[in-house]
Amino acid sequence: MKLGLEVLGYNEETEEQTHTLVDITELAAFSNDGGKTFTLRTVRDIDGDGDIDEADKEKLLALASAYARILNP
C-alpha cells in the first residue's frame, strides 16, 4: 500500500485547483486467509501523535482490509 498526505493548492495561471501527494509511505500487509486478517511487516506513526502504538496498527490494518475488499469484492 502507498499512503500519502494530499495537499490542495491553486494554480493561478490555469485557475485550477491542484492536488499534490507528499510524505508518501509504502507499507506491506500480508494475508494468508484471503484478506480476512493481515500481518504488517513495519508499523509507523500513522496518526501523527508522535508514537507508534496499537492505534497506528489498527488504522493500517483497517486500510489493508478495505483495500482487499475493493480489489476482491
N, CA, C and O atoms as a Tinker XYZ file with bonds, in Angstrom:
   292  protein
     1  N      0.843000   -1.163000    0.000000    73     2
     2  CA     0.000000    0.000000    0.000000    64     1     3
     3  C      0.891000    1.228000    0.000000    63     2     4     5
     4  O      1.971000    1.232000    0.590000    81     3
     5  N      0.431000    2.248000   -0.656000    73     3     6
     6  CA     1.104000    3.543000   -0.605000    64     5     7
     7  C      0.156000    4.519000    0.071000    63     6     8     9
     8  O     -1.003000    4.660000   -0.320000    81     7
     9  N      0.664000    5.175000    1.075000    73     7    10
    10  CA    -0.114000    6.181000    1.783000    64     9    11
    11  C      0.568000    7.519000    1.584000    63    10    12    13
    12  O      1.797000    7.592000    1.548000    81    11
    13  N     -0.214000    8.575000    1.456000    73    11    14
    14  CA     0.357000    9.899000    1.291000    64    13    15
    15  C     -0.601000   10.949000    1.789000    63    14    16    17
    16  O     -1.805000   10.716000    1.902000    81    15
    17  N     -0.060000   12.090000    2.080000    73    15    18
    18  CA    -0.853000   13.238000    2.503000    64    17    19
    19  C     -1.163000   14.075000    1.273000    63    18    20    21
    20  O     -0.253000   14.472000    0.545000    81    19
    21  N     -2.432000   14.344000    1.039000    73    19    22
    22  CA    -2.828000   15.150000   -0.108000    64    21    23
    23  C     -2.868000   16.627000    0.295000    63    22    24    25
    24  O     -3.529000   17.009000    1.260000    81    23
    25  N     -2.144000   17.441000   -0.470000    73    23    26
    26  CA    -2.121000   18.874000   -0.230000    64    25    27
    27  C     -2.844000   19.549000   -1.394000    63    26    28    29
    28  O     -2.495000   19.350000   -2.558000    81    27
    29  N     -3.852000   20.348000   -1.062000    73    27    30
    30  CA    -4.608000   21.065000   -2.085000    64    29    31
    31  C     -3.983000   22.436000   -2.292000    63    30    32    33
    32  O     -3.550000   23.086000   -1.341000    81    31
    33  N     -3.942000   22.862000   -3.539000    73    31    34
    34  CA    -3.395000   24.171000   -3.872000    64    33    35
    35  C     -4.204000   24.804000   -4.990000    63    34    36    37
    36  O     -5.271000   24.316000   -5.360000    81    35
    37  N     -3.682000   25.891000   -5.516000    73    35    38
    38  CA    -4.366000   26.602000   -6.587000    64    37    39
    39  C     -3.331000   27.133000   -7.568000    63    38    40    41
    40  O     -2.373000   27.803000   -7.182000    81    39
    41  N     -3.542000   26.822000   -8.843000    73    39    42
    42  CA    -2.669000   27.315000   -9.904000    64    41    43
    43  C     -3.299000   28.586000  -10.464000    63    42    44    45
    44  O     -4.350000   28.545000  -11.103000    81    43
    45  N     -2.637000   29.716000  -10.213000    73    43    46
    46  CA    -3.198000   30.995000  -10.652000    64    45    47
    47  C     -3.207000   31.151000  -12.163000    63    46    48    49
    48  O     -4.087000   31.818000  -12.707000    81    47
    49  N     -2.234000   30.543000  -12.858000    73    47    50
    50  CA    -2.175000   30.667000  -14.317000    64    49    51
    51  C     -3.344000   29.961000  -14.985000    63    50    52    53
    52  O     -3.966000   30.513000  -15.893000    81    51
    53  N     -3.648000   28.739000  -14.543000    73    51    54
    54  CA    -4.735000   27.968000  -15.152000    64    53    55
    55  C     -6.052000   28.107000  -14.393000    63    54    56    57
    56  O     -7.094000   27.631000  -14.844000    81    55
    57  N     -5.993000   28.765000  -13.234000    73    55    58
    58  CA    -7.172000   28.965000  -12.379000    64    57    59
    59  C     -7.824000   27.637000  -12.019000    63    58    60    61
    60  O     -9.048000   27.507000  -12.010000    81    59
    61  N     -6.979000   26.657000  -11.724000    73    59    62
    62  CA    -7.475000   25.331000  -11.352000    64    61    63
    63  C     -6.916000   24.925000  -10.000000    63    62    64    65
    64  O     -5.825000   25.333000   -9.599000    81    63
    65  N     -7.697000   24.114000   -9.317000    73    63    66
    66  CA    -7.235000   23.561000   -8.050000    64    65    67
    67  C     -6.226000   22.453000   -8.345000    63    66    68    69
    68  O     -6.405000   21.684000   -9.290000    81    67
    69  N     -5.180000   22.370000   -7.550000    73    67    70
    70  CA    -4.160000   21.344000   -7.738000    64    69    71
    71  C     -4.167000   20.373000   -6.558000    63    70    72    73
    72  O     -4.597000   20.715000   -5.457000    81    71
    73  N     -3.689000   19.169000   -6.808000    73    71    74
    74  CA    -3.583000   18.126000   -5.789000    64    73    75
    75  C     -2.155000   17.588000   -5.838000    63    74    76    77
    76  O     -1.666000   17.206000   -6.902000    81    75
    77  N     -1.495000   17.560000   -4.698000    73    75    78
    78  CA    -0.138000   17.044000   -4.625000    64    77    79
    79  C     -0.055000   16.054000   -3.472000    63    78    80    81
    80  O     -0.562000   16.322000   -2.383000    81    79
    81  N      0.582000   14.914000   -3.708000    73    79    82
    82  CA     0.801000   13.946000   -2.639000    64    81    83
    83  C      2.187000   14.165000   -2.051000    63    82    84    85
    84  O      3.176000   14.226000   -2.782000    81    83
    85  N      2.256000   14.282000   -0.738000    73    83    86
    86  CA     3.529000   14.450000   -0.037000    64    85    87
    87  C      3.615000   13.404000    1.063000    63    86    88    89
    88  O      2.618000   12.764000    1.398000    81    87
    89  N      4.786000   13.232000    1.613000    73    87    90
    90  CA     5.018000   12.268000    2.699000    64    89    91
    91  C      4.515000   10.874000    2.339000    63    90    92    93
    92  O      3.829000   10.229000    3.131000    81    91
    93  N      4.861000   10.418000    1.141000    73    91    94
    94  CA     4.402000    9.118000    0.674000    64    93    95
    95  C      5.155000    8.013000    1.414000    63    94    96    97
    96  O      6.380000    8.045000    1.529000    81    95
    97  N      4.405000    7.047000    1.908000    73    95    98
    98  CA     4.951000    5.921000    2.650000    64    97    99
    99  C      4.462000    4.633000    2.010000    63    98   100   101
   100  O      3.282000    4.515000    1.679000    81    99
   101  N      5.342000    3.681000    1.834000    73    99   102
   102  CA     4.952000    2.368000    1.321000    64   101   103
   103  C      4.951000    1.371000    2.468000    63   102   104   105
   104  O      5.907000    1.300000    3.241000    81   103
   105  N      3.877000    0.603000    2.573000    73   103   106
   106  CA     3.746000   -0.413000    3.606000    64   105   107
   107  C      3.286000   -1.716000    2.970000    63   106   108   109
   108  O      2.568000   -1.714000    1.970000    81   107
   109  N      3.702000   -2.812000    3.554000    73   107   110
   110  CA     3.285000   -4.122000    3.066000    64   109   111
   111  C      2.442000   -4.798000    4.134000    63   110   112   113
   112  O      2.847000   -4.897000    5.292000    81   111
   113  N      1.273000   -5.257000    3.733000    73   111   114
   114  CA     0.386000   -6.013000    4.610000    64   113   115
   115  C      0.164000   -7.373000    3.953000    63   114   116   117
   116  O     -0.185000   -7.449000    2.775000    81   115
   117  N      0.366000   -8.439000    4.714000    73   115   118
   118  CA     0.273000   -9.793000    4.178000    64   117   119
   119  C     -0.926000  -10.516000    4.768000    63   118   120   121
   120  O     -1.223000  -10.387000    5.955000    81   119
   121  N     -1.614000  -11.281000    3.922000    73   119   122
   122  CA    -2.766000  -12.061000    4.368000    64   121   123
   123  C     -2.633000  -13.485000    3.850000    63   122   124   125
   124  O     -2.301000  -13.712000    2.687000    81   123
   125  N     -2.896000  -14.425000    4.721000    73   123   126
   126  CA    -2.889000  -15.837000    4.331000    64   125   127
   127  C     -4.286000  -16.436000    4.311000    63   126   128   129
   128  O     -4.442000  -17.638000    4.094000    81   127
   129  N     -5.299000  -15.613000    4.534000    73   127   130
   130  CA    -6.664000  -16.129000    4.599000    64   129   131
   131  C     -7.624000  -15.350000    3.704000    63   130   132   133
   132  O     -8.789000  -15.155000    4.050000    81   131
   133  N     -7.131000  -14.915000    2.566000    73   131   134
   134  CA    -7.990000  -14.236000    1.597000    64   133   135
   135  C     -8.382000  -12.820000    1.993000    63   134   136   137
   136  O     -9.402000  -12.312000    1.528000    81   135
   137  N     -7.606000  -12.186000    2.828000    73   135   138
   138  CA    -7.885000  -10.799000    3.187000    64   137   139
   139  C     -8.717000  -10.613000    4.431000    63   138   140   141
   140  O     -9.172000   -9.501000    4.697000    81   139
   141  N     -8.934000  -11.662000    5.206000    73   139   142
   142  CA    -9.702000  -11.524000    6.446000    64   141   143
   143  C     -8.842000  -10.955000    7.569000    63   142   144   145
   144  O     -9.319000  -10.135000    8.353000    81   143
   145  N     -7.601000  -11.371000    7.657000    73   143   146
   146  CA    -6.660000  -10.841000    8.640000    64   145   147
   147  C     -5.347000  -10.516000    7.934000    63   146   148   149
   148  O     -5.048000  -11.066000    6.874000    81   147
   149  N     -4.577000   -9.625000    8.527000    73   147   150
   150  CA    -3.336000   -9.161000    7.922000    64   149   151
   151  C     -2.223000   -9.106000    8.943000    63   150   152   153
   152  O     -2.456000   -8.936000   10.139000    81   151
   153  N     -1.009000   -9.255000    8.447000    73   151   154
   154  CA     0.195000   -9.050000    9.234000    64   153   155
   155  C      0.952000   -7.902000    8.602000    63   154   156   157
   156  O      1.117000   -7.856000    7.383000    81   155
   157  N      1.411000   -6.978000    9.426000    73   155   158
   158  CA     2.181000   -5.841000    8.942000    64   157   159
   159  C      3.642000   -6.072000    9.257000    63   158   160   161
   160  O      3.993000   -6.413000   10.387000    81   159
   161  N      4.492000   -5.889000    8.267000    73   159   162
   162  CA     5.917000   -6.067000    8.487000    64   161   163
   163  C      6.491000   -4.880000    9.261000    63   162   164   165
   164  O      7.286000   -5.077000   10.181000    81   163
   165  N      6.108000   -3.663000    8.910000    73   163   166
   166  CA     6.610000   -2.465000    9.566000    64   165   167
   167  C      5.432000   -1.577000    9.916000    63   166   168   169
   168  O      4.564000   -1.329000    9.080000    81   167
   169  N      5.401000   -1.106000   11.132000    73   167   170
   170  CA     4.355000   -0.178000   11.565000    64   169   171
   171  C      5.015000    1.171000   11.815000    63   170   172   173
   172  O      6.077000    1.246000   12.433000    81   171
   173  N      4.384000    2.229000   11.336000    73   171   174
   174  CA     4.904000    3.587000   11.505000    64   173   175
   175  C      3.864000    4.443000   12.204000    63   174   176   177
   176  O      2.708000    4.042000   12.343000    81   175
   177  N      4.276000    5.618000   12.642000    73   175   178
   178  CA     3.359000    6.569000   13.282000    64   177   179
   179  C      2.435000    7.128000   12.212000    63   178   180   181
   180  O      2.804000    8.052000   11.487000    81   179
   181  N      1.248000    6.574000   12.114000    73   179   182
   182  CA     0.289000    6.951000   11.079000    64   181   183
   183  C     -0.617000    8.078000   11.545000    63   182   184   185
   184  O     -0.968000    8.952000   10.753000    81   183
   185  N     -1.000000    8.074000   12.812000    73   183   186
   186  CA    -1.950000    9.079000   13.287000    64   185   187
   187  C     -1.294000   10.381000   13.731000    63   186   188   189
   188  O     -1.989000   11.314000   14.134000    81   187
   189  N      0.045000   10.458000   13.663000    73   187   190
   190  CA     0.738000   11.703000   13.924000    64   189   191
   191  C      0.811000   12.134000   15.370000    63   190   192   193
   192  O      1.075000   13.303000   15.653000    81   191
   193  N      0.579000   11.205000   16.299000    73   191   194
   194  CA     0.633000   11.588000   17.711000    64   193   195
   195  C      2.028000   11.424000   18.315000    63   194   196   197
   196  O      2.211000   11.622000   19.516000    81   195
   197  N      3.012000   11.064000   17.487000    73   195   198
   198  CA     4.387000   11.013000   17.949000    64   197   199
   199  C      4.871000    9.670000   18.442000    63   198   200   201
   200  O      6.053000    9.508000   18.748000    81   199
   201  N      3.975000    8.705000   18.524000    73   199   202
   202  CA     4.425000    7.374000   18.946000    64   201   203
   203  C      3.842000    6.306000   18.034000    63   202   204   205
   204  O      2.854000    6.530000   17.334000    81   203
   205  N      4.466000    5.163000   18.058000    73   203   206
   206  CA     3.985000    4.022000   17.277000    64   205   207
   207  C      3.341000    3.069000   18.269000    63   206   208   209
   208  O      4.014000    2.450000   19.092000    81   207
   209  N      2.025000    2.966000   18.171000    73   207   210
   210  CA     1.301000    2.164000   19.149000    64   209   211
   211  C      0.210000    1.336000   18.474000    63   210   212   213
   212  O      0.131000    1.261000   17.248000    81   211
   213  N     -0.608000    0.735000   19.283000    73   211   214
   214  CA    -1.679000   -0.132000   18.778000    64   213   215
   215  C     -2.668000    0.636000   17.899000    63   214   216   217
   216  O     -3.241000    0.067000   16.970000    81   215
   217  N     -2.870000    1.925000   18.187000    73   215   218
   218  CA    -3.793000    2.736000   17.370000    64   217   219
   219  C     -3.290000    2.852000   15.931000    63   218   220   221
   220  O     -4.082000    2.812000   14.990000    81   219
   221  N     -1.966000    2.996000   15.761000    73   219   222
   222  CA    -1.397000    3.055000   14.410000    64   221   223
   223  C     -1.620000    1.733000   13.686000    63   222   224   225
   224  O     -2.010000    1.712000   12.519000    81   223
   225  N     -1.370000    0.631000   14.386000    73   223   226
   226  CA    -1.545000   -0.691000   13.776000    64   225   227
   227  C     -3.005000   -0.930000   13.397000    63   226   228   229
   228  O     -3.282000   -1.483000   12.332000    81   227
   229  N     -3.932000   -0.525000   14.244000    73   227   230
   230  CA    -5.358000   -0.702000   13.943000    64   229   231
   231  C     -5.757000    0.067000   12.685000    63   230   232   233
   232  O     -6.494000   -0.454000   11.849000    81   231
   233  N     -5.282000    1.282000   12.549000    73   231   234
   234  CA    -5.604000    2.093000   11.358000    64   233   235
   235  C     -5.048000    1.445000   10.087000    63   234   236   237
   236  O     -5.732000    1.382000    9.065000    81   235
   237  N     -3.806000    0.967000   10.159000    73   235   238
   238  CA    -3.207000    0.330000    8.991000    64   237   239
   239  C     -3.908000   -0.964000    8.623000    63   238   240   241
   240  O     -4.109000   -1.245000    7.441000    81   239
   241  N     -4.281000   -1.755000    9.620000    73   239   242
   242  CA    -4.992000   -2.998000    9.334000    64   241   243
   243  C     -6.369000   -2.721000    8.737000    63   242   244   245
   244  O     -6.821000   -3.464000    7.866000    81   243
   245  N     -7.037000   -1.674000    9.186000    73   243   246
   246  CA    -8.335000   -1.295000    8.606000    64   245   247
   247  C     -8.166000   -0.874000    7.150000    63   246   248   249
   248  O     -8.989000   -1.231000    6.306000    81   247
   249  N     -7.109000   -0.120000    6.845000    73   247   250
   250  CA    -6.846000    0.270000    5.458000    64   249   251
   251  C     -6.546000   -0.935000    4.585000    63   250   252   253
   252  O     -7.032000   -1.022000    3.457000    81   251
   253  N     -5.743000   -1.871000    5.100000    73   251   254
   254  CA    -5.417000   -3.076000    4.333000    64   253   255
   255  C     -6.662000   -3.892000    4.057000    63   254   256   257
   256  O     -6.839000   -4.413000    2.956000    81   255
   257  N     -7.522000   -4.004000    5.052000    73   255   258
   258  CA    -8.765000   -4.763000    4.881000    64   257   259
   259  C     -9.680000   -4.101000    3.848000    63   258   260   261
   260  O    -10.252000   -4.787000    3.001000    81   259
   261  N     -9.819000   -2.782000    3.913000    73   259   262
   262  CA   -10.652000   -2.064000    2.944000    64   261   263
   263  C    -10.084000   -2.201000    1.533000    63   262   264   265
   264  O    -10.835000   -2.400000    0.579000    81   263
   265  N     -8.776000   -2.096000    1.398000    73   263   266
   266  CA    -8.126000   -2.238000    0.095000    64   265   267
   267  C     -8.374000   -3.624000   -0.489000    63   266   268   269
   268  O     -8.649000   -3.761000   -1.681000    81   267
   269  N     -8.276000   -4.657000    0.357000    73   267   270
   270  CA    -8.518000   -6.017000   -0.116000    64   269   271
   271  C     -9.953000   -6.197000   -0.571000    63   270   272   273
   272  O    -10.204000   -6.891000   -1.556000    81   271
   273  N    -10.907000   -5.581000    0.131000    73   271   274
   274  CA   -12.333000   -5.696000   -0.250000    64   273   275
   275  C    -12.597000   -4.969000   -1.569000    63   274   276   277
   276  O    -13.453000   -5.391000   -2.346000    81   275
   277  N    -11.870000   -3.884000   -1.824000    73   275   278
   278  CA   -12.037000   -3.173000   -3.092000    64   277   279
   279  C    -11.532000   -4.026000   -4.246000    63   278   280   281
   280  O    -12.177000   -4.118000   -5.290000    81   279
   281  N    -10.369000   -4.650000   -4.049000    73   279   282
   282  CA    -9.788000   -5.486000   -5.108000    64   281   283
   283  C    -10.525000   -6.802000   -5.312000    63   282   284   285
   284  O    -10.585000   -7.322000   -6.426000    81   283
   285  N    -11.086000   -7.340000   -4.230000    73   283   286
   286  CA   -11.789000   -8.638000   -4.292000    64   285   287
   287  C    -13.152000   -8.497000   -3.622000    63   286   288   289
   288  O    -13.340000   -8.952000   -2.494000    81   287
   289  N    -14.113000   -7.861000   -4.318000    73   287   290
   290  CA   -15.426000   -7.622000   -3.694000    64   289   291
   291  C    -16.199000   -8.879000   -3.380000    63   290   292
   292  O    -17.310000   -8.805000   -2.857000    81   291
